[in-house]
């Protein structure tokens, strides 16, 4: 009854807002549905139709072509390992760096914060980064993709601001009970920081999953390629499809260039997209509390 009476109190302005939000949601979802449908479509349908969300004839040619050209499963495995390892290490260092900086009594706090902010404004550039990674033996390894960006200044500052909003009385009570700084950090601070941990982990994870430029520069062994590099190879190969490929695929012929690009988009997007629903409830709270206050 309470929900029904609340709905009856909606004003025309509320209905207008809901209508606009519904249109915005549809406009956001429809392009992805078109890409998903186009990845299963045939060359004829993609050529004749400008837009559709359900193909008339379903074809797996684009996915078959992508799997046969490169070991896409190996690329997905590499990306998953790289994303999990990189996210874990970045979060471990960012959390441990942000916690002491959130304490006003920490000596040299302002100096360290200023040095962190400087790195957000200036960088050495591509050539010095390449020289440093090569000199330390990181070339052709995943460490070249993880270690240089181990701590993101922007993400670290969000975490620091989140820590500053925690009641100091909790830590004082833990000190009285005999807990040391490490125990407070592990047993009190981290369990209460699930929103910001989930949010920043998503930022780091998406960054590692979508990494393309650094992988192209620092990796030369194909067995280490993440999925983004392999998808790039697939898209480049689609422009070289010859007429001989018509005999290899099924009755619908070789996959169209557009369908292959759509299939690559789906392959690269769906895995990381599946992780969002599990942390969505923490996302808004973690970002807003850490970014607005402090």
Secondary structure, 3 states (H helix, E strand, C coil): CHHHHHHHCCCHHHHHHHHHHHHHHHHHHHHHHHHHHHHCCCHHHHHHCCCCCCCCCCCCHHHHHHHHHCCHHHHHHHHHHHHHHHHHHHHHHHHHHHHHHCCCCCCCHHHHHHHHHHHHHCCCCHHHHHHHHHHCCCCCCCHHHHHHHCCCHHHHHHHHHHHHCCCHHHHHHHHHCCCCHHHHHHHHHCHHHHHHHHHHHHHHHHHHHCCCHHHHHHCCCHHHCCHHHHHHHHHHHHCCCCHHHHHCCCCCCCCCHHHHHHHHHHHHHHHHHHHHHHHHHHHHHHHHHHHHCC
